[in-house]
Amino acid sequence: MAKKYLIIQTAFIGDVILATPLIESLKKSDSKNQIDILVKKENSSVLKNNRNINAVFTLDKSKKIQSIISLIKKFRENEYDTVINLHRFASSGIITSLCKAKEKRGFGKNPFSFFYNKKFDHNIENGIHEVDRNLSIIEDLITETVRRPHIDITEEIHNELLVYQSKTYYCLAPASVWKTKEAPFSIWKSLIEKLRSEDCHIFLLGGPDDFEKSQKIKNVFKNSDVTNLCGKLSLIQSAGLMKNAKRNYVNDSAPLHLASAVNAPVTVFYCSTSPKFGFGPLSDDSKIIEVDHLDCKPCGLHGHKTCPKGHFKCGNDLSLG
């Protein structure tokens, strides 16, 4: 029997992308299921045109209290059968607890999980992928499991990107919100020097805040075969460009999950973090580059603004092989 679901994931953009297999699994189990989702306002664009979603609701953090109150009112009116909260922090727990759904599910780490009907473990130490942790919440609700994230690349977006695809190209995403997640400048410089031995183009990807960082890399290479596209493409356009790249090179950051969502070939640099946390690549063609056997690595789930030890060996000792 078809049900009305609300999925809540108000964390980072990567977490939203990694929620899409859960959504698709629910939809495949019954095509008549109505699935709505709540995300942060700035992350909603990545779900545009998603064929499995009925409605996307957004949390405006600039007006957080008013936004939460408005959302709770709306959700109570919608009378969901099941709310599934993938977020592990208080704001989403409050919304889940007060939305008047018949059933509430989520991770026990949420401080309001005592209001849930069913609670589930979220252990980042056991190497289980985040997709599988999410799917564990709905194991009894689905008949078919989907593990790869999904982003819809429409024909319109495909056509918009043709201007960049006149010859073989690579995509590089050098930036991250967290400094110790970024492979150092020397790695990106060496990588571009290596790739430029081919007749190819190189695109630097990221958001508007990443433009200056990528421009410093581009400025080393005066020829026009390196283009800084930071802030010039939407998230979905970036994913579309990555999809047809010969290879993508990224940090442990959002572009990693964009690559997974379009099954693009990808190489991931892991500096201060580790794929063992469960946020590794899911593309068929994936490669991980990291420095093994450092006592101080990993030094945290999200990384830091600066290396706590001062030497940043997890980044500076990376090798392209």
C-alpha positions as CSV (number, residue, x, y, z in Angstrom):
1,M,0.0,0.0,0.0
2,A,1.4,3.4,-1.0
3,K,2.5,5.8,1.7
4,K,3.4,9.4,2.2
5,Y,7.0,9.9,3.3
6,L,9.0,12.9,4.5
7,I,12.8,12.6,4.4
8,I,14.8,15.1,6.4
9,Q,18.4,15.8,5.6
10,T,19.5,19.3,6.6
11,A,23.3,18.7,6.7
12,F,25.8,19.3,3.9
13,I,25.2,19.0,0.2
14,G,27.1,15.7,0.1
15,D,24.8,14.3,2.8
16,V,21.8,15.3,0.6
17,I,23.2,13.5,-2.4
18,L,23.8,10.4,-0.3
19,A,20.2,10.4,0.7
20,T,19.0,9.9,-2.9
21,P,19.5,6.1,-2.8
22,L,17.1,5.8,0.1
23,I,14.5,7.9,-1.8
24,E,14.9,5.8,-4.9
25,S,14.7,2.6,-3.0
26,L,11.4,3.7,-1.4
27,K,10.0,4.7,-4.8
28,K,11.1,1.4,-6.5
29,S,9.4,-0.5,-3.8
30,D,6.1,1.1,-4.7
31,S,5.9,3.6,-7.5
32,K,2.8,5.2,-5.9
33,N,4.7,6.2,-2.8
34,Q,4.7,10.0,-2.3
35,I,8.2,11.2,-1.1
36,D,8.8,14.7,0.1
37,I,12.2,16.0,1.4
38,L,13.4,18.8,3.6
39,V,16.9,20.2,3.0
40,K,18.7,23.5,3.7
41,K,17.7,26.2,1.2
42,E,21.2,26.4,-0.4
43,N,21.2,22.6,-1.1
44,S,17.9,22.3,-2.8
45,S,19.2,22.8,-6.4
46,V,20.9,19.4,-6.5
47,L,17.4,17.8,-6.2
48,K,15.9,19.7,-9.2
49,N,14.1,17.4,-11.6
50,N,14.6,14.4,-9.4
51,R,12.0,12.0,-10.7
52,N,11.5,10.3,-7.4
53,I,10.6,13.3,-5.3
54,N,7.1,14.8,-5.0
55,A,8.1,18.1,-3.2
56,V,11.2,19.7,-1.9
57,F,10.9,21.8,1.3
58,T,13.7,24.1,2.4
59,L,15.0,25.2,5.8
60,D,16.1,28.9,5.7
61,K,18.9,29.1,8.3
62,S,18.9,32.9,8.1
63,K,15.4,32.8,9.6
64,K,15.8,29.5,11.4
65,I,13.1,29.7,14.1
66,Q,10.5,31.2,11.8
67,S,11.3,28.6,9.2
68,I,11.1,25.7,11.6
69,I,7.7,26.8,12.9
70,S,6.4,27.3,9.4
71,L,7.6,23.9,8.3
72,I,6.2,22.1,11.3
73,K,2.8,23.6,10.6
74,K,2.9,22.5,6.9
75,F,4.1,19.0,7.8
76,R,1.3,18.5,10.3
77,E,-1.2,19.5,7.6
78,N,0.4,16.9,5.2
79,E,-0.3,14.0,7.6
80,Y,2.7,11.9,6.6
81,D,2.7,8.1,7.3
82,T,6.4,8.1,8.0
83,V,9.0,10.7,8.7
84,I,12.6,9.6,8.2
85,N,15.2,11.9,9.7
86,L,18.7,11.3,8.4
87,H,20.1,14.3,10.2
88,R,21.6,13.8,13.6
89,F,21.2,17.2,15.3
90,A,18.7,19.0,17.3
91,S,16.8,21.2,14.8
92,S,15.8,18.3,12.6
93,G,14.9,16.3,15.7
94,I,12.5,19.0,16.8
95,I,10.8,19.1,13.4
96,T,10.5,15.3,13.4
97,S,9.1,15.2,16.9
98,L,6.4,17.8,16.2
99,C,5.3,17.0,12.7
100,K,2.5,14.6,13.8
101,A,3.4,11.7,11.6
102,K,2.1,8.2,12.2
103,E,5.7,6.9,12.5
104,K,9.0,8.6,13.1
105,R,12.4,7.0,12.3
106,G,16.0,8.2,12.5
107,F,19.4,7.8,14.1
108,G,19.7,7.4,17.8
109,K,22.4,10.1,17.9
110,N,19.8,12.8,17.4
111,P,19.1,14.4,20.9
112,F,15.3,14.2,20.2
113,S,15.4,10.6,19.1
114,F,13.5,9.5,22.2
115,F,10.4,10.7,20.4
116,Y,11.0,8.3,17.5
117,N,9.1,5.1,17.0
118,K,12.3,3.4,15.7
119,K,15.9,4.4,16.3
120,F,19.0,3.1,14.5
121,D,22.8,3.1,15.0
122,H,25.1,5.5,13.2
123,N,28.6,4.3,13.8
124,I,31.3,6.0,11.7
125,E,34.1,3.7,13.0
126,N,32.9,0.4,11.4
127,G,33.6,1.3,7.7
128,I,29.9,1.0,6.7
129,H,29.1,3.5,3.9
130,E,26.7,6.3,4.7
131,V,24.3,5.1,2.0
132,D,24.0,1.8,3.8
133,R,23.6,3.4,7.2
134,N,20.7,5.4,5.7
135,L,19.2,2.3,4.0
136,S,19.3,0.4,7.3
137,I,16.5,2.8,8.5
138,I,14.1,1.5,5.8
139,E,15.2,-2.1,5.5
140,D,11.8,-3.4,6.4
141,L,10.0,-0.9,4.1
142,I,11.6,-1.8,0.8
143,T,11.7,-4.7,-1.7
144,E,14.6,-3.4,-3.8
145,T,17.8,-1.6,-2.7
146,V,19.5,1.1,-4.7
147,R,23.0,2.1,-3.5
148,R,24.3,4.6,-6.0
149,P,23.3,8.3,-5.5
150,H,21.3,9.9,-8.3
151,I,21.2,13.3,-10.0
152,D,19.0,14.0,-13.0
153,I,21.0,15.6,-15.9
154,T,18.3,16.8,-18.3
155,E,18.7,17.1,-22.0
156,E,18.7,20.9,-21.6
157,I,21.6,20.8,-19.2
158,H,23.4,18.4,-21.5
159,N,23.1,20.8,-24.4
160,E,24.3,23.7,-22.2
161,L,27.5,21.8,-21.5
162,L,28.3,20.9,-25.1
163,V,30.4,24.1,-25.4
164,Y,32.9,22.7,-23.0
165,Q,33.1,19.2,-24.6
166,S,34.8,19.8,-28.0
167,K,37.7,17.6,-27.0
168,T,38.9,15.2,-24.2
169,Y,38.8,16.9,-20.8
170,Y,39.4,16.4,-17.1
171,C,37.7,18.1,-14.1
172,L,39.5,19.1,-11.0
173,A,37.9,20.3,-7.8
174,P,40.7,21.7,-5.6
175,A,38.8,23.3,-2.8
176,S,36.9,22.2,0.3
177,V,35.1,23.9,3.2
178,W,37.7,22.4,5.5
179,K,41.4,23.3,4.8
180,T,42.8,20.0,6.0
181,K,40.6,18.2,3.5
182,E,42.3,20.0,0.6
183,A,45.2,18.4,-1.3
184,P,48.0,21.0,-1.3
185,F,48.7,23.4,-4.2
186,S,51.7,21.3,-5.2
187,I,49.6,18.3,-5.9
188,W,47.2,20.1,-8.2
189,K,50.1,21.8,-10.0
190,S,51.9,18.4,-10.6
191,L,48.6,16.8,-11.6
192,I,47.9,19.5,-14.3
193,E,51.5,19.3,-15.6
194,K,51.0,15.5,-16.0
195,L,47.6,15.8,-17.7
196,R,48.7,18.5,-20.1
197,S,51.0,16.0,-21.8
198,E,47.8,14.9,-23.5
199,D,45.8,17.0,-26.0
200,C,43.1,17.8,-23.5
201,H,41.3,20.6,-21.6
202,I,41.3,20.9,-17.8
203,F,38.3,22.5,-15.9
204,L,38.6,23.7,-12.4
205,L,35.3,23.3,-10.6
206,G,33.8,24.7,-7.4
207,G,31.5,27.3,-6.0
208,P,31.9,31.1,-6.1
209,D,34.0,31.1,-2.9
210,D,36.5,28.7,-4.5
211,F,37.2,31.0,-7.5
212,E,40.3,32.7,-6.0
213,K,41.9,29.5,-4.9
214,S,41.5,27.9,-8.3
215,Q,42.6,31.0,-10.1
216,K,46.0,30.8,-8.3
217,I,46.3,27.3,-9.8
218,K,45.2,28.5,-13.3
219,N,47.6,31.4,-13.2
220,V,50.6,29.0,-13.2
221,F,49.5,27.8,-16.6
222,K,49.2,30.7,-19.0
223,N,47.7,28.7,-22.0
224,S,44.0,28.5,-22.5
225,D,43.8,24.7,-21.9
226,V,43.1,25.3,-18.1
227,T,39.7,27.0,-17.4
228,N,38.5,28.2,-14.0
229,L,34.7,27.5,-13.9
230,C,34.3,28.0,-10.1
231,G,31.0,29.8,-9.5
232,K,30.1,29.7,-13.2
233,L,28.2,26.4,-13.2
234,S,25.3,25.1,-11.0
235,L,25.8,21.9,-8.9
236,I,23.8,19.9,-11.5
237,Q,25.8,21.5,-14.4
238,S,29.0,20.6,-12.6
239,A,27.8,17.0,-12.2
240,G,26.9,16.9,-15.9
241,L,30.3,18.1,-16.9
242,M,32.0,15.5,-14.6
243,K,29.9,12.7,-16.1
244,N,31.6,12.9,-19.4
245,A,35.1,13.8,-18.2
246,K,37.9,11.4,-18.9
247,R,38.6,11.5,-15.2
248,N,37.8,13.7,-12.2
249,Y,40.1,14.6,-9.4
250,V,38.5,15.7,-6.1
251,N,39.0,16.0,-2.3
252,D,36.8,14.4,0.3
253,S,34.2,17.0,-0.4
254,A,30.9,17.6,-2.3
255,P,32.3,17.0,-5.8
256,L,33.2,13.4,-4.7
257,H,29.5,12.7,-4.2
258,L,28.6,14.6,-7.5
259,A,30.9,12.1,-9.3
260,S,29.2,9.2,-7.5
261,A,25.7,10.4,-8.5
262,V,26.6,10.3,-12.2
263,N,28.9,7.3,-12.0
264,A,31.8,9.4,-13.3
265,P,35.4,8.1,-13.1
266,V,37.0,9.7,-10.1
267,T,40.2,9.9,-8.0
268,V,39.8,11.1,-4.5
269,F,42.5,12.7,-2.3
270,Y,42.0,11.9,1.3
271,C,44.1,14.2,3.6
272,S,43.0,14.5,7.2
273,T,39.9,12.3,6.9
274,S,39.4,8.7,5.8
275,P,37.1,6.7,3.5
276,K,36.6,4.4,6.5
277,F,34.2,7.0,7.9
278,G,31.7,5.8,5.2
279,F,31.7,8.7,2.7
280,G,33.9,7.1,0.0
281,P,33.3,7.1,-3.8
282,L,30.6,4.9,-5.3
283,S,31.5,5.2,-9.0
284,D,32.4,2.0,-10.7
285,D,35.8,3.5,-11.6
286,S,37.1,4.9,-8.3
287,K,40.6,5.4,-7.0
288,I,41.7,6.7,-3.5
289,I,45.0,8.4,-2.9
290,E,46.0,8.9,0.8
291,V,49.0,8.7,3.1
292,D,48.8,5.5,5.1
293,H,50.2,4.7,8.6
294,L,50.1,8.2,10.1
295,D,49.4,8.0,13.8
296,C,47.4,11.3,13.7
297,K,45.2,10.4,10.7
298,P,42.3,10.7,10.6
299,C,42.1,13.7,13.0
300,G,38.4,14.2,12.7
301,L,35.2,13.6,10.7
302,H,35.1,17.0,9.0
303,G,38.7,18.1,9.1
304,H,40.1,21.4,10.5
305,K,41.0,24.9,9.4
306,T,44.7,24.1,10.1
307,C,46.6,20.9,10.8
308,P,46.4,20.2,14.6
309,K,50.0,18.9,14.5
310,G,51.4,21.7,12.4
311,H,53.0,19.5,9.7
312,F,50.0,18.5,7.5
313,K,51.8,15.3,6.4
314,C,48.5,13.7,5.3
315,G,48.4,16.3,2.5
316,N,52.1,17.3,1.9
317,D,53.2,13.7,1.6
318,L,50.6,12.7,-1.0
319,S,51.9,11.2,-4.2
320,L,50.4,10.9,-7.6
321,G,52.3,7.7,-8.1
